[in-house]
Amino acid sequence: MFEQHAAIVRLLRDNDPATVALLKTQLVDGGPETLTHVRDLAAVDDATVSAHALEILSEIESRQAYDEFTLLCHLFADDGDIEGACWLLARIFLPGVETDLYQRKLDQWGRQLTRLTSAAVSTRERVAILTNYLSNDLGFRGNSDQYYDVHNSLLPSLIDSKLGIPISLAVLYITVAARAGIKVEGINLPGHFIVRHGEIFFDPFHRGKILMQSDCESILRKQKLTFQASYLEPATSRMILIRVLANLLYIFQDSGDEPQRARIAGWLKALERK
């Protein structure tokens, strides 16, 4: 084993890019079984070897996340874990991302929100505190300038940039509020995903703006749709995940990335089985 390790280290130091690329491909294709060995390589006191090993680890973990997410789409229930699904999705599109760090950040925000809302006596007051904290104190808002950027749909990227699209910002509001014991539900309004707490509807994309039914009707009119009460019914976790993936599908269709488009279409087909 020591001789094999030393041989791999020598090859990763090789000046021939083709040799290094071939070895990295072989190690990636080894899958999860090679993880321990590759982690040992990442710890080698050699910047070149360590960098190559970290790239290999990222690719192995990304493939593993892809397999897990594909299975999840086939099994995902109406009340499935939407936050867990979003972390898996991030690991596919952001190889090497440390989702644990981002989860801890959400935990921290949830604790702060718990303190802020501890004296709230009404639904409207809790909504006001929640939206002020996330949109003003933390700075989350809609990314109108680069709406069709893939990173808007990925929870870690959203947390870093504070910019997102309606569905990803809604997931953020839902998950942070849940940590504070506040039930926020997604509303699958055609053309613009919003949320509600109790009887109060609000818009995370526009810094938590409170919405009346007339506002929702206006959104629908822009799409030549007539208001229906069903449009304001809470979305299931499965519906939310479908909407997340539908946005990504649109992006990759527009960019002409056929491999990405095909696998997202496969995930959507699995989720829309019912």
RODREN-61915 format. One record per residue (C-alpha): residue in one letter; z, y, x. Coordinates in Angstrom, 2 decimals. Layout:
BEGIN
SITE   rest        c3        c2        c1
SITE      a         Z         Y         X
...
REM end
This chain:
BEGIN
SITE   rest        c3        c2        c1
SITE      m      0.00      0.00      0.00
SITE      f      0.86      2.36      2.87
SITE      e     -2.52      1.68      4.50
SITE      q     -4.32      2.34      1.21
SITE      h     -2.39      5.59      0.75
SITE      a     -3.27      6.73      4.26
SITE      a     -6.94      5.85      3.73
SITE      i     -7.10      7.88      0.51
SITE      v     -5.45     10.85      2.23
SITE      r     -8.07     10.70      4.99
SITE      l    -10.91     10.56      2.46
SITE      l     -9.54     13.50      0.47
SITE      r     -9.55     15.49      3.73
SITE      d    -13.17     14.53      4.39
SITE      n    -15.60     17.38      5.01
SITE      d    -18.29     15.71      2.89
SITE      p    -17.98     17.04     -0.70
SITE      a    -19.86     14.01     -2.06
SITE      t    -17.33     11.61     -0.54
SITE      v    -14.41     13.56     -1.95
SITE      a    -16.07     13.83     -5.39
SITE      l    -16.74     10.08     -5.53
SITE      l    -13.16      9.22     -4.61
SITE      k    -11.77     11.66     -7.19
SITE      t    -13.99     10.13     -9.86
SITE      q    -12.77      6.65     -8.98
SITE      l     -9.13      7.74     -9.14
SITE      v     -9.65      9.50    -12.49
SITE      d    -11.38      6.42    -13.89
SITE      g     -8.31      4.42    -12.89
SITE      g     -6.56      6.09    -15.82
SITE      p     -2.81      6.20    -16.47
SITE      e     -2.24      3.20    -14.17
SITE      t     -3.01      5.38    -11.14
SITE      l     -0.70      8.23    -12.15
SITE      t      2.24      7.24     -9.92
SITE      h      0.00      6.91     -6.88
SITE      v     -1.76     10.22     -7.55
SITE      r      1.59     11.98     -8.03
SITE      d      2.57     10.71     -4.59
SITE      l     -0.64     12.22     -3.22
SITE      a      0.19     15.54     -4.88
SITE      a      3.46     15.60     -2.94
SITE      v      1.75     15.15      0.44
SITE      d      2.41     17.99      2.89
SITE      d     -1.26     18.91      3.03
SITE      a     -2.64     21.70      0.85
SITE      t     -6.13     20.18      0.58
SITE      v     -4.92     16.72     -0.42
SITE      s     -2.33     18.12     -2.81
SITE      a     -4.90     20.37     -4.52
SITE      h     -7.32     17.47     -5.03
SITE      a     -4.51     15.27     -6.36
SITE      l     -3.43     17.93     -8.86
SITE      e     -7.02     18.18    -10.13
SITE      i     -7.11     14.40    -10.56
SITE      l     -3.78     14.43    -12.40
SITE      s     -5.02     17.14    -14.75
SITE      e     -8.17     15.20    -15.60
SITE      i     -6.27     11.93    -16.19
SITE      e     -3.75     13.69    -18.43
SITE      s     -6.55     15.46    -20.31
SITE      r     -8.30     12.15    -21.01
SITE      q     -5.02     10.59    -22.09
SITE      a     -4.39     13.52    -24.45
SITE      y     -7.91     13.09    -25.86
SITE      d     -7.21      9.42    -26.66
SITE      e     -3.85     10.30    -28.25
SITE      f     -5.33     13.14    -30.28
SITE      t     -8.21     10.99    -31.53
SITE      l     -5.74      8.38    -32.77
SITE      l     -3.57     11.12    -34.28
SITE      c     -6.53     12.42    -36.32
SITE      h     -7.03      8.97    -37.83
SITE      l     -3.34      8.66    -38.75
SITE      f     -2.37     12.29    -39.45
SITE      a     -0.50     12.61    -42.74
SITE      d     -0.53     15.58    -45.10
SITE      d      2.93     16.50    -43.77
SITE      g      2.15     15.59    -40.15
SITE      d      3.57     17.39    -37.12
SITE      i      1.19     20.34    -36.78
SITE      e      3.00     21.75    -33.76
SITE      g      2.79     18.43    -31.91
SITE      a     -0.92     18.22    -32.74
SITE      c     -1.47     21.71    -31.30
SITE      w      0.26     20.80    -28.04
SITE      l     -1.93     17.71    -27.69
SITE      l     -5.04     19.77    -28.38
SITE      a     -3.99     22.24    -25.70
SITE      r     -3.61     19.44    -23.15
SITE      i     -7.24     18.48    -23.79
SITE      f     -8.71     21.95    -23.37
SITE      l     -6.23     23.25    -20.79
SITE      p     -5.87     20.38    -18.28
SITE      g     -2.56     20.52    -16.46
SITE      v     -0.89     22.86    -18.93
SITE      e      2.89     22.39    -19.02
SITE      t      3.49     22.45    -22.77
SITE      d      7.24     21.87    -22.30
SITE      l      7.54     25.39    -20.85
SITE      y      5.88     26.87    -23.93
SITE      q      8.02     24.84    -26.30
SITE      r     11.12     26.19    -24.59
SITE      k      9.78     29.71    -25.07
SITE      l      9.37     29.06    -28.81
SITE      d     12.91     27.67    -28.86
SITE      q     14.16     30.88    -27.26
SITE      w     12.33     33.03    -29.80
SITE      g     13.66     30.87    -32.61
SITE      r     17.23     31.41    -31.42
SITE      q     16.69     35.17    -31.27
SITE      l     15.15     35.17    -34.75
SITE      t     18.16     33.23    -36.04
SITE      r     20.44     35.99    -34.77
SITE      l     18.25     38.73    -36.19
SITE      t     18.03     37.20    -39.66
SITE      s     21.65     36.01    -39.91
SITE      a     22.62     38.94    -42.15
SITE      a     19.39     39.07    -44.19
SITE      v     20.11     38.84    -47.93
SITE      s     16.60     38.66    -49.41
SITE      t     13.23     37.04    -48.86
SITE      r     11.59     40.41    -48.28
SITE      e     14.20     41.33    -45.67
SITE      r     13.66     38.07    -43.77
SITE      v      9.88     38.61    -43.82
SITE      a     10.33     42.17    -42.53
SITE      i     12.54     40.97    -39.66
SITE      l     10.22     38.06    -38.81
SITE      t      7.05     40.16    -38.74
SITE      n      8.70     43.00    -36.83
SITE      y     10.03     40.58    -34.21
SITE      l      6.77     38.69    -33.66
SITE      s      4.29     41.53    -34.04
SITE      n      6.19     44.52    -32.69
SITE      d      8.89     43.17    -30.37
SITE      l      6.77     40.34    -28.95
SITE      g      3.37     41.93    -29.55
SITE      f      1.42     39.18    -31.31
SITE      r     -1.73     40.39    -33.05
SITE      g     -5.27     39.44    -33.97
SITE      n     -7.95     39.34    -31.31
SITE      s    -10.66     41.31    -33.09
SITE      d    -12.56     42.10    -29.88
SITE      q    -13.04     38.47    -28.76
SITE      y    -12.57     36.58    -32.00
SITE      y    -14.67     33.56    -30.98
SITE      d    -12.93     32.85    -27.69
SITE      v    -11.74     29.22    -27.52
SITE      h     -8.39     30.34    -26.12
SITE      n     -7.55     32.08    -29.41
SITE      s     -7.15     28.62    -30.96
SITE      l     -4.89     27.15    -28.25
SITE      l     -1.16     27.68    -28.64
SITE      p     -0.30     28.13    -24.91
SITE      s     -3.11     30.67    -24.46
SITE      l     -1.98     32.52    -27.58
SITE      i      1.59     32.66    -26.26
SITE      d      0.37     34.02    -22.91
SITE      s     -2.07     36.63    -24.22
SITE      k     -0.31     37.47    -27.53
SITE      l     -3.81     37.43    -29.06
SITE      g     -5.11     34.94    -31.60
SITE      i     -7.03     34.28    -34.78
SITE      p     -5.52     33.95    -38.28
SITE      i     -4.94     30.19    -38.14
SITE      s     -3.36     30.09    -34.66
SITE      l     -1.13     33.09    -35.39
SITE      a     -0.09     31.43    -38.65
SITE      v      0.93     28.29    -36.74
SITE      l      2.97     30.47    -34.38
SITE      y      4.77     32.17    -37.27
SITE      i      5.40     28.82    -38.98
SITE      t      6.82     27.14    -35.87
SITE      v      9.02     30.03    -34.70
SITE      a     10.34     30.61    -38.23
SITE      a     11.13     26.90    -38.62
SITE      r     13.34     27.07    -35.54
SITE      a     15.35     29.76    -37.33
SITE      g     15.61     27.73    -40.53
SITE      i     13.04     29.91    -42.33
SITE      k     10.32     28.14    -44.30
SITE      v      6.95     29.81    -43.76
SITE      e      3.96     28.11    -45.38
SITE      g      0.29     28.40    -44.50
SITE      i     -2.12     29.61    -47.19
SITE      n     -5.68     28.35    -46.83
SITE      l     -7.31     31.43    -48.33
SITE      p    -11.09     31.11    -47.92
SITE      g    -12.25     33.28    -45.07
SITE      h     -8.82     34.42    -43.88
SITE      f     -5.78     32.20    -43.30
SITE      i     -2.47     33.83    -44.27
SITE      v      1.15     32.72    -44.77
SITE      r      4.00     33.17    -47.17
SITE      h      7.78     32.99    -47.25
SITE      g      9.05     32.46    -50.76
SITE      e      7.04     34.74    -53.02
SITE      i      6.01     37.12    -50.22
SITE      f      2.50     36.73    -48.77
SITE      f      1.73     38.29    -45.39
SITE      d     -0.94     38.39    -42.70
SITE      p     -0.06     37.45    -39.09
SITE      f     -3.51     38.58    -37.89
SITE      h     -2.75     42.12    -39.01
SITE      r      0.78     42.27    -37.55
SITE      g      2.46     40.71    -40.59
SITE      k      1.05     43.08    -43.21
SITE      i      2.44     42.29    -46.67
SITE      l     -0.31     41.21    -49.08
SITE      m     -0.43     41.63    -52.84
SITE      q     -2.69     39.54    -55.04
SITE      s     -5.11     42.47    -55.16
SITE      d     -5.40     42.31    -51.35
SITE      c     -6.24     38.62    -51.54
SITE      e     -8.81     39.33    -54.24
SITE      s    -10.40     41.92    -51.97
SITE      i    -10.67     39.39    -49.15
SITE      l    -12.39     36.96    -51.53
SITE      r    -14.80     39.58    -52.88
SITE      k    -16.17     40.09    -49.39
SITE      q    -17.31     36.46    -49.56
SITE      k    -18.56     36.83    -53.14
SITE      l    -15.76     34.57    -54.40
SITE      t    -13.70     35.01    -57.57
SITE      f     -9.93     34.72    -57.30
SITE      q     -8.39     31.39    -58.27
SITE      a     -4.67     30.68    -58.32
SITE      s     -5.31     27.52    -56.28
SITE      y     -6.40     29.68    -53.32
SITE      l     -2.77     30.76    -52.88
SITE      e     -1.32     27.24    -52.88
SITE      p      0.44     26.13    -49.66
SITE      a     -1.76     24.32    -47.16
SITE      t     -0.69     20.88    -45.94
SITE      s     -0.34     20.25    -42.22
SITE      r     -3.54     18.21    -42.37
SITE      m     -5.40     21.14    -43.96
SITE      i     -4.09     23.44    -41.23
SITE      l     -5.27     21.08    -38.48
SITE      i     -8.68     20.80    -40.15
SITE      r     -8.96     24.59    -40.16
SITE      v     -7.97     24.79    -36.47
SITE      l    -10.68     22.28    -35.58
SITE      a    -13.26     23.87    -37.87
SITE      n    -12.90     27.12    -35.92
SITE      l    -13.37     25.28    -32.63
SITE      l    -16.38     23.43    -34.03
SITE      y    -18.03     26.72    -34.96
SITE      i    -17.46     28.08    -31.45
SITE      f    -18.99     25.06    -29.71
SITE      q    -21.90     24.87    -32.13
SITE      d    -22.68     28.50    -31.37
SITE      s    -22.41     27.96    -27.61
SITE      g    -24.61     24.85    -27.69
SITE      d    -21.95     22.63    -26.08
SITE      e    -23.03     19.37    -27.70
SITE      p    -20.41     17.03    -26.14
SITE      q    -17.55     19.25    -27.31
SITE      r    -19.16     19.76    -30.70
SITE      a    -19.60     16.01    -31.16
SITE      r    -16.01     15.08    -30.39
SITE      i    -14.58     17.83    -32.60
SITE      a    -16.89     16.70    -35.40
SITE      g    -15.49     13.19    -34.92
SITE      w    -11.92     14.44    -35.21
SITE      l    -12.78     16.35    -38.39
SITE      k    -14.43     13.28    -39.89
SITE      a    -11.26     11.28    -39.25
SITE      l     -9.04     13.97    -40.79
SITE      e    -11.27     14.43    -43.85
SITE      r    -11.16     10.73    -44.70
SITE      k     -9.27     11.34    -47.96
REM end
